[in-house]
Amino acid sequence: MTLQIPATFDRDNIPAMAFLKVLPAEQRGVFHSLMDALKAARAVVFRVGGRRLDDAQVAQMACEHVDVLQRVLPELEFTRFILRDEDGAIYSPHLVERHIRREERAAARAEKQRRLEEFQERQDAGEFAPEASVKVMSSRANAARGGRPRKGETSEQARERREREAVEQREMRLLSSISGGAVSETENEKRALEISEALISKTVARVLKIGRLPDGQAGFAKSICGRFLRDGIPADVLVEAVKQHTEKMALNGDTAYKMGAFRKPIERFWADHQAGVSTAPVPESTPREDWEDRALEAYAKAQKIWSEAFHLQRDYSAVKREWPELAKKHDLPACPVERAAYLDWYRPQAQAA
C-alpha cells in the first residue's frame, strides 16, 4: 500500500499508548472503535478512492453514534491520539507510524540482500578472498568515505579522489628492488595485461545485451569482464562464451539474472578454446547475407518456442521428441535448435557445396 504521509503527522509527537489509560472511558471507547475500523479496512486514514469520509460515514464504519463521535473527537485530536490531515480526513498517527516502520524494515532487508548479492558478485570476480565476509566490503566503503577533503576540494571531488585511490590501491603491482637501486614491476603470478577502459566498457555492453542481463548488473559485469580481459581472454572469446551459455540456458527455459552465472562458463570455454576444442568466430567485417538473416531470425523464433514448450512440460526429452512436429506447426525446420544447424539449413546449396 502506498501511503502519502499527512502534513499534520509529526513522528516525534505521537503519544504513547500507555497514556490512553488516563482518558475518560467514552474517549477510550471511541478511540478503539476507530482503530478497529481502520485495521479491518487495512487502512490508516478514513478515505475511499481518494475522497475523505465525513463524520457520519466514519461513525457508521466505527459503529458509533455520529453525535458521540463529534463530541469526543476534539478531545482525541487535542491529545493527538486521533488526527485530521490537511484535507480534514480522520487518521491514526499510530497506524501511520507503524506503516512507516514496516516500510523501513522492508527497505533495510532489501538493502541487506542487495549488499550480500553485490559482495558475492565481487567475490566471484576475485575482488575479495573466498573466506572474507560482507563486512570487508562495508569497511572498505566506510574507509573510502572517511577523511576530510583536501584544501580546495569539494566534498564531491574528495569522494571521487578517494574512490580513484581505492581502485589504484587494489590494482597496484608489487614492486621489488634490483641491483643498482632500480625498481621494476613484478608479480607473483603472470603479469596482467593493460586493458583500456573503452574496451572493457564495450565488452560489458556486448555481454549485457547478448546475455540478456538487467542494466543493474553493469557494475558486476565490468568487474568480471575486466578481470578476464586482463587475464588474457580476448573480448570476442568472452562474448562468445556468454552467448553459447545463454543459448544453452534458453533451451532449458532458464535466463541468467546475474553476471556471476557466466563466470564458470567463461572459464570452461576459454580452457576449451586454448585446447582447440572450441573457437570463437571471427568478427564479421561484411554485412550478413539475406539467408543468414533469415536463418538467425528463425533460430531466435525457435529458441522462444522451445523455451515456452519446456516451461509447459518441464521435460527436456519430451520436448525433444515433439520438436519436429512443433517446428513444422510454426513453419520452422526440424533441425536441432542450434545456431550452426540453422545456418546450415538456410545456407544456399551451391554455397554449401
N, C-alpha and C positions, 0 to 999 in steps of 0.2 A: 504494500500500500504506500503510495506516495503522499507525503504529508507536507502541507505548507504551514510552517511554524507561524502561529498567530503573532501579530506585532505586540500584543499585550502580554505575551508569555515572557516571564523572567525566570530563568533557570536557577538563579541564586536566591530567589524569594518564594520558594514553594514550602508551605507549612508541612511539618512532619505529621504523619497520620496519627501519631500518639496524641497530638493536641485536639483531635476530634472528640476526645472524651470530655472536654470541658464545655462543649457546645450543648445547648438545650436538646432534649430528646427529639423535638419536632425537626430541628435543623439536621440532626444526625440521620433521622429517618429519610428526609428528602434527599440528603446527600447520597445515601446508599441507594435510593431508588434511581437517581440519575446515573450513578456509576454502573448499576446493574443493567440499565437500559443501553448505555454506551457499550459495555462489554458484550451484551447479547447481540448488538449490531456490528461488533468488531470495528468500532469507530472510536474516535476521541473527541469529536465535535458533532453537535446536532445539526447536520447538513444532509441534504439528499440532492444528488445531481448538481451540486454546487450552490444550491439555494438553501439559506438558513431556515430552520424551523422556528415558527413563532412560539410564544409561551404556551398557548393552548395545545399545539401539536407536541411540544416537549412534555407537557403534563400528561397527555394521552399515552405517549411512549413509556413514561415513568410510572404510569398507573397512579397519578396523584391528581387532586383537585387543582384546577388552574388558580383559584384564589389562594390556596395554600402555597402553591409554588411561587406566586408573585409576592406573597408576604415574606417568605423565607429567603428567596434568592438574594435580596440586597445584603442580608447578614452573611450569607455564604460567600458573596463577592467581596465583602469587606475583609473577611478572614482569608480570602484567596483560596478557599477550598474549591470553589467553582468560579469561573471567569467567563467574560464575553470577549470575543475577538473584535477586530476593528469594524466588522460588519454587524455586530450585535449577536452573533451566533454563540450559544452557550457551549462551553467545552470544559474538560477536566485537565488542569495543569499536571496532575499526577500521571494521567494516561499519556499526555504529550511527552513528559519526561521519560516514561517507560518506553515509548516508541523510539525516542532518540537514543536511549541506551541500547536498545535492541539493534538499531542500525549501526551504532558504533562497534558493538561486539561482532556483528557480521562483517563490517569493514576490516576489523582487526584480524579476524580469521582469514579473510581473503588475502590481506596483505602478508600474513604469515605464510600462507600457502604459496603466494607469488614469490616471496623471497626464497622459500625452500626450493621451488622449481628453478629459479634463477641460479641458485647455488649449485644444484645438481647439474644444470646445463654447463656452467662454467667449470665445475669439477670434471665433467666428462671431457671438456675441451683442454684439460691439463692445467688449468689456472690454479687449482687448489689440490693439495695432496689427497690421496684416497681416504686417509684416516681423519681428515680435517672435518670440522663441523661448521654449521652455518654461522656460528659466532665469529669465525675468522673473517668472513665477508663483511659482517657488521662492523667488526673492529677496524677493518681496513677503510670502510666508508666513513666511519667516525673520525679516523685519523686524517683522512683526506679533507674533511670539513674543518679540522681544527686549525688553530693558529690565527694570528691577526694578519690582516692584509699588509703588504709591504708599503713603504712610503710612496704615495702617488697612485696606489692601486685602489680600484673599486672592489666591492665585495664580489661582484661577478667575475672580474679579472682574477682575483685571488683564487676563486673556486676553480676557474679554468686552468690556472697555473698549477694548482695542487693536483688536479686530475692528470694533467700532462706529465708532471713529475712522477706520479704514481705509475703511469704506463712506462715511462722511461726506466724507472727503477726495476720494474718487472722484467723488462726486455734487455737490461744492461748485461753485456757479456762479461765473463770473468777475465780479469787482467792478471798477467804474471810477468815478472821482470826477467830479462835475459842478460847475458854478459854485455858489458859496456853501458849498462844503465838504461838501454832502450826498452820500450814496452810494446808487447804485441798482444793481440786478441787471441784467446784460446778458449776452447770449450771442452767439457768432459766428454760430450758426445759429438756427433758430426755437426759441423758448422751450419747454422741455419742460413737460408737464402735471404737476400734482401728483396722484399716484395713491396711494390708500391701500393699506396692506399687506393689508387684508382683501380688497379687490378683486383684488389680484394673486394671493393665495392661492386665492381662489375660482376665478379663471380657470385657474390651474395645475391645480387638481383636475379641472376640466371637461376640460382639454386632455389630461391623463394618461389619463382614462377613455375619452374618445372617440377618442384617438389610439392606444389600446391600448399605452401605453408602460409599461415597468417602473418600479417605485417609485424605483429608483436614479437616474432621470432628473429627479426633482423639483427638485433644485438648479439644473440646467441650464434646466429649463422655467421656473423662477422668474426667472432672469436674462433669458432671451429674451422671455418674456411681459411682464415689467416694462418692458423696452426698447420693445417695440411699443406697449404701453398709454401709456407716456409720450410716444411719438411721435404719439399721437392716434388710433390704431386702436381702435375700440370692441371691448369684450370679445366681444360676440356675433359680430362680423365675424371676429375672430381664431379663435374656436372653430369657426365655420362653415368657414373655410379649412382648418383641421386635419381636420374631418370629411370634407370633399369629397376632400382628398388621400388620406386613409386609405381611403376607398371606392375611389378610383381604383387605389391600390396593391393592394387586396384582389382586384380583378378580374384583376390580373396575378399573383396568388398571392404577393404580397410583403407584408411587415409592417415598419413602422418600429421600430427598436430605440433610436434616439437622437433627442432633441428637435431636434438640428441639421438633421434631414431635412425639417423643416417650415418652416425659416426662409425659403427662397426661395419656396415655395408661398404662404406668408402674404403676402410682399411682392407677388407677382403678383396674388393675389386682391384685396388692398387697392387696387392700381392699377386693376384692372378695376372694382372697386366704386365708386371715385371717378369713373371714366369712365362709369358707368351700365351697364356690361356685365353685372355680377352684383350681386345684392343679398342681404344676409344676411336670413334670415327673422326676422319679429317674434317675440320670445319668447312662448310660449304662456301665456296668462293663465287659460285654462279647460282642464279635463281633456279629453283626446282622446276622440273618439267610438269606438265599438266597431269600425267599419270601418277607422279609422285604425290601431288596434292590430293588427287582422288584416293590414293592408297592410304595416306595418313588421315584423311577425313573419315574414311570408312573404318580405319583402325580405332580412331577415337570413339566413333559411334559404337563399335563392337565392345570396347572396354566398358562403356557405360551400360550397355545391355547385359553384358556378362556380370558386372557388379550388381545390378538390380536383381538378376536371377539368383545370384549367390545369396543376397540378402534375404530373399524369399525362402530359399530351401536350406541354406547353411550346410550344403553338402557338395563339396567340390567334385566328387566323382559323378554325382547325378547330373550336375550342370554340364560336365564334360561330355557325358553320354548324349544329353539332349541338345548339345550345341549345334550340330549340323542342321537339325530341324528348326531350331530357334534362329539360326543365322539366315536360313532360307526364308523364313517368315518376314525378316526385316531387310531382305534384298542384300545380304552380306555373303561373302564367300565362306565356305565351310572349313577353311584352313584354320590352324591354331591361331589363337588371339595373341599374336606376336608381331612386333614391328617388321622384322625381317620377312616373316611369312606373308604379310600383306603387301610389302614391296615386291616380293617375288610374284605374287598373284597378279598384281596390276602392271608389272613390267612388260612392255611390248615384247612379243615373242622373238622378233628379229633382233632386238637388243639383247635379250636373254641369251640367244644363240651365239 
